[in-house]
Amino acid sequence: MMNCSHRRGADRVSHRTSTRAVIVALMATLAFAACAGAADARTHGRHVTASHFNARTSARLRTALQKAWATTWAPGVIVGVWVGHRGWTAVRGSTRRASGPLPIRADHTRVGSVTKTMLGTLILELVDQHKLSLNETIQRWFPKLPDARKITIEQLGNMSSGIATYTGNAKLTDRYFAHPTAWWNPDTLIAGGASLPREFDPGKGFDYSDTNFVMLGRIAEKVTGKPLSELLRTMVFTPLGMSQTSYPTSNRIPRPFWNGYTVQGSTLGNALDSTSWTPSFAAGAGAAISTLGNLHRWARAVGTGALLTPAAQRARLIPNRYSEGGGRAYLFAMTDSNGWLGHEGSTPGYNTELQYLPSLKATIVVAVNTDIGDQNNVSPALKIFSALAAVVAPHNIP
């Protein structure tokens, strides 16, 4: 979330440019920004590291990060790698594209579809409290929705509902890009997705759809009578001590933060500053904001089932069988990538990878301040995550 050149089954971003000259110019500008950021070490130093790995592993992580980041167009990157009690963090580049200081670990970033893991946990908590059931249909909350009596909460969470993503509705996306700071009602997003043709009958396929999670957010609000921002704060963030994580109710990002850049909505393919764009167009599918430290805590929590009963965590780990292939599967509000449990998040200007490997008790968090992918539409955070995973878990490369 959110790629308005939607590709079914992936949380990836299209890189749309009009000419090779624009591509070359953008790459040169971002390279300059990275150098400028690295030179501005007055406050933060060249990189921030808390190394408890041995010198060889730390050196390999630094090399992997540098090589992978160099192949992306990201102005800056914030990363953390932890295995058990050992950890390593680093920052590179710049908080702004043309110039600016190095990022710091405390910078707030929009996390995109990592929000889905947070909302999924909230839904499973409500199941544990017997306020919801994964097998119940959504008819009582969406009585006018076609097939509502056949679609279950579980099918929303594992992307098997058949409901299309609203980001594939050109009327909505055109309006969003024309007025990117305007606030959206989640019911408008749901209606925009529900109006599109269905790809398959409920429970009979896999289609990555942000509409599913906007609907789950509304269900949580309706069953509790509380806003989603409050529910996530009181039931997810506060119990885990995630004081720097929020579900925003305005366009503002808490300080300190970095600026985000996207080519989505750009007619010429030039990078746009999307820092103050509305998070409401992502809603329950991708609006959350967090920091490296909080995301580290969250990756471990979501991967181990913190806040949930063992039964709820087991239910979360059941894959949508239509999504399985190549060592990957979509679970309930989470992905399995060759053993790594987590989620990628993309929203205009920001890209995040949050992953936990139970077999090694390993966590990797990557955040970059762009969603611009390479010529093959591979996102920058995924490239960096894969490179770091190869160092600490060579048998579980995603």
Secondary structure as a PSIPRED ss2 file (coil, helix, strand):
# PSIPRED VFORMAT (PSIPRED V4.0)

   1 M C   1.000  0.000  0.000
   2 M C   1.000  0.000  0.000
   3 N C   1.000  0.000  0.000
   4 C C   1.000  0.000  0.000
   5 S C   1.000  0.000  0.000
   6 H C   1.000  0.000  0.000
   7 R C   1.000  0.000  0.000
   8 R C   1.000  0.000  0.000
   9 G C   1.000  0.000  0.000
  10 A C   1.000  0.000  0.000
  11 D C   1.000  0.000  0.000
  12 R C   1.000  0.000  0.000
  13 V C   1.000  0.000  0.000
  14 S C   1.000  0.000  0.000
  15 H C   1.000  0.000  0.000
  16 R C   1.000  0.000  0.000
  17 T C   1.000  0.000  0.000
  18 S C   1.000  0.000  0.000
  19 T C   1.000  0.000  0.000
  20 R H   0.000  1.000  0.000
  21 A H   0.000  1.000  0.000
  22 V H   0.000  1.000  0.000
  23 I H   0.000  1.000  0.000
  24 V H   0.000  1.000  0.000
  25 A H   0.000  1.000  0.000
  26 L H   0.000  1.000  0.000
  27 M H   0.000  1.000  0.000
  28 A H   0.000  1.000  0.000
  29 T H   0.000  1.000  0.000
  30 L H   0.000  1.000  0.000
  31 A H   0.000  1.000  0.000
  32 F H   0.000  1.000  0.000
  33 A H   0.000  1.000  0.000
  34 A H   0.000  1.000  0.000
  35 C H   0.000  1.000  0.000
  36 A H   0.000  1.000  0.000
  37 G H   0.000  1.000  0.000
  38 A H   0.000  1.000  0.000
  39 A H   0.000  1.000  0.000
  40 D C   1.000  0.000  0.000
  41 A C   1.000  0.000  0.000
  42 R C   1.000  0.000  0.000
  43 T C   1.000  0.000  0.000
  44 H C   1.000  0.000  0.000
  45 G C   1.000  0.000  0.000
  46 R C   1.000  0.000  0.000
  47 H C   1.000  0.000  0.000
  48 V C   1.000  0.000  0.000
  49 T C   1.000  0.000  0.000
  50 A C   1.000  0.000  0.000
  51 S C   1.000  0.000  0.000
  52 H C   1.000  0.000  0.000
  53 F C   1.000  0.000  0.000
  54 N C   1.000  0.000  0.000
  55 A H   0.000  1.000  0.000
  56 R H   0.000  1.000  0.000
  57 T H   0.000  1.000  0.000
  58 S H   0.000  1.000  0.000
  59 A H   0.000  1.000  0.000
  60 R H   0.000  1.000  0.000
  61 L H   0.000  1.000  0.000
  62 R H   0.000  1.000  0.000
  63 T H   0.000  1.000  0.000
  64 A H   0.000  1.000  0.000
  65 L H   0.000  1.000  0.000
  66 Q H   0.000  1.000  0.000
  67 K H   0.000  1.000  0.000
  68 A H   0.000  1.000  0.000
  69 W H   0.000  1.000  0.000
  70 A H   0.000  1.000  0.000
  71 T C   1.000  0.000  0.000
  72 T C   1.000  0.000  0.000
  73 W C   1.000  0.000  0.000
  74 A C   1.000  0.000  0.000
  75 P C   1.000  0.000  0.000
  76 G E   0.000  0.000  1.000
  77 V E   0.000  0.000  1.000
  78 I E   0.000  0.000  1.000
  79 V E   0.000  0.000  1.000
  80 G E   0.000  0.000  1.000
  81 V E   0.000  0.000  1.000
  82 W E   0.000  0.000  1.000
  83 V E   0.000  0.000  1.000
  84 G C   1.000  0.000  0.000
  85 H C   1.000  0.000  0.000
  86 R E   0.000  0.000  1.000
  87 G E   0.000  0.000  1.000
  88 W E   0.000  0.000  1.000
  89 T E   0.000  0.000  1.000
  90 A E   0.000  0.000  1.000
  91 V E   0.000  0.000  1.000
  92 R E   0.000  0.000  1.000
  93 G E   0.000  0.000  1.000
  94 S C   1.000  0.000  0.000
  95 T C   1.000  0.000  0.000
  96 R C   1.000  0.000  0.000
  97 R C   1.000  0.000  0.000
  98 A C   1.000  0.000  0.000
  99 S C   1.000  0.000  0.000
 100 G C   1.000  0.000  0.000
 101 P C   1.000  0.000  0.000
 102 L C   1.000  0.000  0.000
 103 P C   1.000  0.000  0.000
 104 I C   1.000  0.000  0.000
 105 R C   1.000  0.000  0.000
 106 A C   1.000  0.000  0.000
 107 D C   1.000  0.000  0.000
 108 H E   0.000  0.000  1.000
 109 T E   0.000  0.000  1.000
 110 R E   0.000  0.000  1.000
 111 V C   1.000  0.000  0.000
 112 G C   1.000  0.000  0.000
 113 S C   1.000  0.000  0.000
 114 V H   0.000  1.000  0.000
 115 T H   0.000  1.000  0.000
 116 K H   0.000  1.000  0.000
 117 T H   0.000  1.000  0.000
 118 M H   0.000  1.000  0.000
 119 L H   0.000  1.000  0.000
 120 G H   0.000  1.000  0.000
 121 T H   0.000  1.000  0.000
 122 L H   0.000  1.000  0.000
 123 I H   0.000  1.000  0.000
 124 L H   0.000  1.000  0.000
 125 E H   0.000  1.000  0.000
 126 L H   0.000  1.000  0.000
 127 V H   0.000  1.000  0.000
 128 D H   0.000  1.000  0.000
 129 Q C   1.000  0.000  0.000
 130 H C   1.000  0.000  0.000
 131 K C   1.000  0.000  0.000
 132 L C   1.000  0.000  0.000
 133 S C   1.000  0.000  0.000
 134 L C   1.000  0.000  0.000
 135 N C   1.000  0.000  0.000
 136 E C   1.000  0.000  0.000
 137 T E   0.000  0.000  1.000
 138 I C   1.000  0.000  0.000
 139 Q C   1.000  0.000  0.000
 140 R C   1.000  0.000  0.000
 141 W C   1.000  0.000  0.000
 142 F C   1.000  0.000  0.000
 143 P C   1.000  0.000  0.000
 144 K C   1.000  0.000  0.000
 145 L C   1.000  0.000  0.000
 146 P C   1.000  0.000  0.000
 147 D C   1.000  0.000  0.000
 148 A C   1.000  0.000  0.000
 149 R C   1.000  0.000  0.000
 150 K C   1.000  0.000  0.000
 151 I C   1.000  0.000  0.000
 152 T E   0.000  0.000  1.000
 153 I H   0.000  1.000  0.000
 154 E H   0.000  1.000  0.000
 155 Q H   0.000  1.000  0.000
 156 L H   0.000  1.000  0.000
 157 G H   0.000  1.000  0.000
 158 N C   1.000  0.000  0.000
 159 M C   1.000  0.000  0.000
 160 S C   1.000  0.000  0.000
 161 S C   1.000  0.000  0.000
 162 G C   1.000  0.000  0.000
 163 I C   1.000  0.000  0.000
 164 A C   1.000  0.000  0.000
 165 T C   1.000  0.000  0.000
 166 Y H   0.000  1.000  0.000
 167 T H   0.000  1.000  0.000
 168 G H   0.000  1.000  0.000
 169 N C   1.000  0.000  0.000
 170 A H   0.000  1.000  0.000
 171 K H   0.000  1.000  0.000
 172 L H   0.000  1.000  0.000
 173 T H   0.000  1.000  0.000
 174 D H   0.000  1.000  0.000
 175 R H   0.000  1.000  0.000
 176 Y H   0.000  1.000  0.000
 177 F H   0.000  1.000  0.000
 178 A H   0.000  1.000  0.000
 179 H C   1.000  0.000  0.000
 180 P C   1.000  0.000  0.000
 181 T C   1.000  0.000  0.000
 182 A C   1.000  0.000  0.000
 183 W C   1.000  0.000  0.000
 184 W C   1.000  0.000  0.000
 185 N C   1.000  0.000  0.000
 186 P H   0.000  1.000  0.000
 187 D H   0.000  1.000  0.000
 188 T H   0.000  1.000  0.000
 189 L H   0.000  1.000  0.000
 190 I H   0.000  1.000  0.000
 191 A H   0.000  1.000  0.000
 192 G H   0.000  1.000  0.000
 193 G H   0.000  1.000  0.000
 194 A H   0.000  1.000  0.000
 195 S C   1.000  0.000  0.000
 196 L C   1.000  0.000  0.000
 197 P C   1.000  0.000  0.000
 198 R C   1.000  0.000  0.000
 199 E C   1.000  0.000  0.000
 200 F C   1.000  0.000  0.000
 201 D C   1.000  0.000  0.000
 202 P C   1.000  0.000  0.000
 203 G C   1.000  0.000  0.000
 204 K C   1.000  0.000  0.000
 205 G C   1.000  0.000  0.000
 206 F C   1.000  0.000  0.000
 207 D C   1.000  0.000  0.000
 208 Y C   1.000  0.000  0.000
 209 S C   1.000  0.000  0.000
 210 D H   0.000  1.000  0.000
 211 T H   0.000  1.000  0.000
 212 N H   0.000  1.000  0.000
 213 F H   0.000  1.000  0.000
 214 V H   0.000  1.000  0.000
 215 M H   0.000  1.000  0.000
 216 L H   0.000  1.000  0.000
 217 G H   0.000  1.000  0.000
 218 R H   0.000  1.000  0.000
 219 I H   0.000  1.000  0.000
 220 A H   0.000  1.000  0.000
 221 E H   0.000  1.000  0.000
 222 K H   0.000  1.000  0.000
 223 V H   0.000  1.000  0.000
 224 T H   0.000  1.000  0.000
 225 G C   1.000  0.000  0.000
 226 K C   1.000  0.000  0.000
 227 P C   1.000  0.000  0.000
 228 L H   0.000  1.000  0.000
 229 S H   0.000  1.000  0.000
 230 E H   0.000  1.000  0.000
 231 L H   0.000  1.000  0.000
 232 L H   0.000  1.000  0.000
 233 R H   0.000  1.000  0.000
 234 T H   0.000  1.000  0.000
 235 M H   0.000  1.000  0.000
 236 V H   0.000  1.000  0.000
 237 F H   0.000  1.000  0.000
 238 T H   0.000  1.000  0.000
 239 P H   0.000  1.000  0.000
 240 L H   0.000  1.000  0.000
 241 G C   1.000  0.000  0.000
 242 M C   1.000  0.000  0.000
 243 S C   1.000  0.000  0.000
 244 Q C   1.000  0.000  0.000
 245 T C   1.000  0.000  0.000
 246 S E   0.000  0.000  1.000
 247 Y C   1.000  0.000  0.000
 248 P C   1.000  0.000  0.000
 249 T C   1.000  0.000  0.000
 250 S C   1.000  0.000  0.000
 251 N C   1.000  0.000  0.000
 252 R C   1.000  0.000  0.000
 253 I C   1.000  0.000  0.000
 254 P C   1.000  0.000  0.000
 255 R C   1.000  0.000  0.000
 256 P C   1.000  0.000  0.000
 257 F E   0.000  0.000  1.000
 258 W C   1.000  0.000  0.000
 259 N C   1.000  0.000  0.000
 260 G C   1.000  0.000  0.000
 261 Y E   0.000  0.000  1.000
 262 T E   0.000  0.000  1.000
 263 V C   1.000  0.000  0.000
 264 Q C   1.000  0.000  0.000
 265 G C   1.000  0.000  0.000
 266 S C   1.000  0.000  0.000
 267 T C   1.000  0.000  0.000
 268 L C   1.000  0.000  0.000
 269 G C   1.000  0.000  0.000
 270 N C   1.000  0.000  0.000
 271 A C   1.000  0.000  0.000
 272 L E   0.000  0.000  1.000
 273 D E   0.000  0.000  1.000
 274 S C   1.000  0.000  0.000
 275 T C   1.000  0.000  0.000
 276 S C   1.000  0.000  0.000
 277 W C   1.000  0.000  0.000
 278 T C   1.000  0.000  0.000
 279 P H   0.000  1.000  0.000
 280 S H   0.000  1.000  0.000
 281 F H   0.000  1.000  0.000
 282 A C   1.000  0.000  0.000
 283 A H   0.000  1.000  0.000
 284 G H   0.000  1.000  0.000
 285 A H   0.000  1.000  0.000
 286 G C   1.000  0.000  0.000
 287 A C   1.000  0.000  0.000
 288 A C   1.000  0.000  0.000
 289 I E   0.000  0.000  1.000
 290 S E   0.000  0.000  1.000
 291 T C   1.000  0.000  0.000
 292 L H   0.000  1.000  0.000
 293 G H   0.000  1.000  0.000
 294 N H   0.000  1.000  0.000
 295 L H   0.000  1.000  0.000
 296 H H   0.000  1.000  0.000
 297 R H   0.000  1.000  0.000
 298 W H   0.000  1.000  0.000
 299 A H   0.000  1.000  0.000
 300 R H   0.000  1.000  0.000
 301 A H   0.000  1.000  0.000
 302 V H   0.000  1.000  0.000
 303 G H   0.000  1.000  0.000
 304 T H   0.000  1.000  0.000
 305 G C   1.000  0.000  0.000
 306 A C   1.000  0.000  0.000
 307 L C   1.000  0.000  0.000
 308 L C   1.000  0.000  0.000
 309 T C   1.000  0.000  0.000
 310 P H   0.000  1.000  0.000
 311 A H   0.000  1.000  0.000
 312 A H   0.000  1.000  0.000
 313 Q H   0.000  1.000  0.000
 314 R H   0.000  1.000  0.000
 315 A H   0.000  1.000  0.000
 316 R H   0.000  1.000  0.000
 317 L C   1.000  0.000  0.000
 318 I C   1.000  0.000  0.000
 319 P C   1.000  0.000  0.000
 320 N C   1.000  0.000  0.000
 321 R H   0.000  1.000  0.000
 322 Y H   0.000  1.000  0.000
 323 S H   0.000  1.000  0.000
 324 E C   1.000  0.000  0.000
 325 G E   0.000  0.000  1.000
 326 G C   1.000  0.000  0.000
 327 G C   1.000  0.000  0.000
 328 R E   0.000  0.000  1.000
 329 A E   0.000  0.000  1.000
 330 Y E   0.000  0.000  1.000
 331 L C   1.000  0.000  0.000
 332 F C   1.000  0.000  0.000
 333 A C   1.000  0.000  0.000
 334 M C   1.000  0.000  0.000
 335 T E   0.000  0.000  1.000
 336 D E   0.000  0.000  1.000
 337 S E   0.000  0.000  1.000
 338 N C   1.000  0.000  0.000
 339 G C   1.000  0.000  0.000
 340 W E   0.000  0.000  1.000
 341 L E   0.000  0.000  1.000
 342 G E   0.000  0.000  1.000
 343 H E   0.000  0.000  1.000
 344 E E   0.000  0.000  1.000
 345 G E   0.000  0.000  1.000
 346 S E   0.000  0.000  1.000
 347 T E   0.000  0.000  1.000
 348 P C   1.000  0.000  0.000
 349 G C   1.000  0.000  0.000
 350 Y E   0.000  0.000  1.000
 351 N E   0.000  0.000  1.000
 352 T E   0.000  0.000  1.000
 353 E E   0.000  0.000  1.000
 354 L E   0.000  0.000  1.000
 355 Q E   0.000  0.000  1.000
 356 Y E   0.000  0.000  1.000
 357 L E   0.000  0.000  1.000
 358 P C   1.000  0.000  0.000
 359 S C   1.000  0.000  0.000
 360 L C   1.000  0.000  0.000
 361 K C   1.000  0.000  0.000
 362 A E   0.000  0.000  1.000
 363 T E   0.000  0.000  1.000
 364 I E   0.000  0.000  1.000
 365 V E   0.000  0.000  1.000
 366 V E   0.000  0.000  1.000
 367 A E   0.000  0.000  1.000
 368 V E   0.000  0.000  1.000
 369 N C   1.000  0.000  0.000
 370 T E   0.000  0.000  1.000
 371 D C   1.000  0.000  0.000
 372 I C   1.000  0.000  0.000
 373 G C   1.000  0.000  0.000
 374 D C   1.000  0.000  0.000
 375 Q C   1.000  0.000  0.000
 376 N C   1.000  0.000  0.000
 377 N C   1.000  0.000  0.000
 378 V C   1.000  0.000  0.000
 379 S C   1.000  0.000  0.000
 380 P H   0.000  1.000  0.000
 381 A H   0.000  1.000  0.000
 382 L H   0.000  1.000  0.000
 383 K H   0.000  1.000  0.000
 384 I H   0.000  1.000  0.000
 385 F H   0.000  1.000  0.000
 386 S H   0.000  1.000  0.000
 387 A H   0.000  1.000  0.000
 388 L H   0.000  1.000  0.000
 389 A H   0.000  1.000  0.000
 390 A H   0.000  1.000  0.000
 391 V H   0.000  1.000  0.000
 392 V H   0.000  1.000  0.000
 393 A C   1.000  0.000  0.000
 394 P C   1.000  0.000  0.000
 395 H C   1.000  0.000  0.000
 396 N C   1.000  0.000  0.000
 397 I C   1.000  0.000  0.000
 398 P C   1.000  0.000  0.000
